[in-house]
Amino acid sequence: MLNYSVTSADHCRRLESFLQRLLPAAQPAYCRKLIKSGACSLNGGTATPDDLLCAGDRLGLKESATVQTFLNGATPPVDLLWQDDRLLAVNKPAGLAMHPAAEVDENLADIASAWLEQRANHPLRAYPVNRLDRGTSGVVLLATSSGNAGMLGRQVKEEGLDKRYLTVVEGRLDGEGEIDAALDGKESLSRYRSLATGEHSSFVLVEPVSGRTHQIRRHLSMIGHPVVGDKRYDAAPVLTLEGIALHSFRTTLRHPTSDNRLTICAPLPSALQEMVIERCAMDQTALLKLLTELAQQ
């Protein structure tokens, strides 16, 4: 039996996603099979692919020749959170652009496309369904064909995405509220709730009701609490951050063919966890407990 311990870097990751990163050469279907057959256990008991992991959880994996082969695979270039034949959910790192652009060398769409093509051994392309700013990390959705992208895009436009962002902002922001301020001549609404405050920074949950360009960043700047590191919208630069202190933590959507509700979480990056602990008067135990609650609410 192979044994692994979950660290804070994978807190709130789905079990299937964790196993996929352990066995990078394996197809998602194989990882699901290992879990459902009992070959992969969680804390000594049975598990499901959708189980959310917590720091300190113990994962057991039965050894086999096939498992050993997959263990030796190269780390994939994308952090896969969820996948089926229509849709990918990827954990985008801060600093990586979504699309090709003249001023960037790499972008998520091309990286994911090359990875899909290599695994399938025939031409494939990943099509972004929603977007994150280059400096923002977290859950992003990509379709496996232009047809799937169109179908998912229409659904997102008609129904929206239930999205939760976590951010560290400048200044003390207490309580909860709404920011109802038009952007680019269009009605725009963001809801926020302060989670922890320090002397000069606050840890905040933000839920955008509308989906305007840079909405969260612009709205928070309007009320005098710009996202930490967001130089474009009045924050001081932070050299230790790859991007800005804004993370797409949880996305919920209706699957386009099964009508099941999918809830996908991206672990809060270690750099942001450290920032919350250092700046917002919160210890790691309390932070991890809070993240679990936010993922499951």
N, C-alpha and C positions, 0 to 999 in steps of 0.2 A: 504494500500500500504506500502510495506517495502522499505526503502530508504537506499542506501549505497553510500559512497564517495570513489573514487579510490585514493589511495596514490601512492607515488613515487615507492614503492616496487612492484607495479603491472603495472607500466608504460610500454607500448608496449605489454601487454598481450592481447590475443584474448578475446573477450567478452564471448565466450562459455567456455573458460578455467576459467575465473573469476567466472562464474556462477557455474561451476563444483566444484570449491573450496568452494563456499557458500553452495552448496547442495551436500555434499560428498557422500551421499548414493544413489544419483540419477544416472541413466544411462546417457551417453552422448546424446542419442537420446531424452531423456526427456528434457534435457537442451536446445537442439536445437529447440524442439517443443515450449517451453516457449518463446523463442526469436522470432521465426517465427510467432507465433500466436498473438504477441503483448503483452503477459503477462509480458514480460521483456522489459523495455524501457531504452534508453540511452539519457541522457540530455533532457528528456521530449518528445523524438521523437521515431520513429521506428528504429529498429536496425537489424543487421545481425550477425550470429555467428562469422563471420570473422572480424568484426570491431575491430580495435586496440584501446585499451584504453589509455587515457592520465591521468596523475595525475590531480585531480580536477574534473574529469568526475563524473556525477551523475547517478546512476543505480536505477531504480524503478522496484519492483517485486510485482505482485499481490499476496495477501495472499490467501491461500487455505489450507485445511486440509493436502493435499499431500505435499505441499511446507513446511508446518510446520514440518511434519514428517521427511522430508529430511534435514531440517535445523539442526535437533538434532543429525545427524550422526557424527561419529568420523572422525577426519581429516585423509584423506588418506595418506598412507606412501610414495606415489609418487606424484610429482607435475605434473599433466597431462596437457600438452599444446595442444594436438590434438589426436584424436583416431577414428579409424573405425575398421572393423572386421579383417583387415590385418596388421595394422600398429599403433604403439603408438609413440608419440613424448613426451619425458619427459624432465623436467628441472632438470638435475643432480646437486646436491649440490657439492661444492668443498670438498674434503676429503673423498668422497665415491668411492670405487673401482667399476669397471664395472663388474668384474667376481670374482668367488670364488678364493681365494688364501690362502696359509698357514698363511701368516702374517696379514690377515684382518679378522675381525669378521663378517662384513656385506658387501654385494655387491648389486648393483642395479639390476642385472639379477634375483637374488633370491627374492629380495623384490618385484619387479614387478610381478614375477611369482606367488608368494603367494597371492598378491592382486587380480590378474586376476582370479585365481582359486576360491578365496572366493566369488567374485562377480558373477561368472558363475555357481558356485556350482558343478563344475566338473573339472577334471585335465586339467590344461593349463600351458604353459610355455612361457616366454618372451625370445626372441632370439635377442641379439644385432646385429644391421645392421651396425652401425658404432661405433666408440669408442672415448672416451675422457680419457685423463690421469686422474689419481686419484685426482690430485690437481686442475684440471680444472673444471669449472662449465659450465652449459648451455645446449643447445639443443642436445639430443641424440635420435636416432631412434631405436625402438625395434619392431620386427615382432611377430605375434601371433602364428606362427607355424614354424617348420623347413622348410617346403615347401615355405612359404612366405618369410622366411629369405633368402633362396637360390635365389628366384626370385629377391628380392630387392637387395641382395648382387651383383648379376650379373649386375643389372642396375647401381648400384653405381660404379662398376668397369669399366663399358663401358662408362658411361656418367659423372661420378663424381657427387659431390654435390657442389652446389654454397653456400659456407660457408663464413660468416663474423665473425671474432673474434675481441673482444675488449680487450685491455690489457693496463696495466700501466707498463712502462719500466723504468729502471734506466737511468739517464742522459737526456740531452736535445737532442731530435731527431726531427729535423725540416723537413718540406717538404714531399715529397713522393718518392718512388723508388721501385726497385726490388732487391731481394736477390737471386742470381742465383748461388747456391753452392751445389755440389753433397753431398749426405748423404748416407753413407754405400755403396758407389760405384754406386749410382743411381742418375740420374738427378733430381734436386729438385729446385723448384721456389716458392718464396713467394713475394707477393706484399704488400706494406704498405703505409699508409698515416697518417701523424701526425695530430691529432685533437686539441690538446692543450698541451702547455708546461709550466712547472714551472721551478724553479731554479735547481732542481735536478732530476726531473721526467717528463715523457711525457705520454700522453694518445694517444693511437695509434690504428688504424683500420688495421687489417691484413687479407689478403685473400690468403690462400694456394692454389696454382695451382696444385701442386702434393700433395700426401698424405703419406709422410714418417713418421716414428716413431719420435715423439717429434719434428716435423719439425719446427714449429713456435718457440719453445723454443730454439732450437739449432741455427736456423738462426739468431734470434735476438741477441743471445749471441755472434755469430761470428762477428757482426758489433759493438760490444761493448755496447749493450743496452739490457742486460738480463731482462727477466720478473721479476718484483718485487716479492721477496719472493722465487724465484726459486734457492734454494741452489745448486741443482745438476748442474746448468749451470751458476755458477759464481755470483749469486746475493746474497746479504746479507739477512739473515732470517728476517721475520716479524712475531712476535709472535701473533699479533692480527688477522692474516689471517688463516682460516682453511686449505687453500691450497696455490695456487699461484694466482697472479693477472692476470689471463687469463680466458676469458669467451666466450663461443660459443654463440654469440648473435642472429644470423639469419641463417637459413638453408632453401634453396629452392631446391625442387626436383620435378620430374614428378611422379604423382601418377601411380602406375604400372598397374592399370586396367582402369582408366577413362581418362588417359593422361592429366588431369588437372595439372597445376602447383600449388604446395603447398608452401607457404611461412610461416615459423613458427619462431616466435621470443620468446626468453627467457628474461624476464626482467633482467636488470643489477642488481646484488645483492647489497643490501644496503651498505655492507662494501666496495665494489668497487666504488659505487657512492661517498661515503664519502672520499675515497682515491683520486679520481679525483678532488673533490672540494678542498681538503686540499693541495694536492701536485702539481696540474697542473693549478692553476690560473684560475679556472672556477667556476662560481656560479651555483646553482642548476637549476635556470630557463633556463640558456643557455644550461646546460647539458641535461635536459629533451627535450628541443627543438631539439638538435642535435640527440638524440636517436630516436626521431620520424622520422627525415629526413633519418637516416641510415636504419630504418626499412622499409621505403616506397620507397626508391630509387631503 
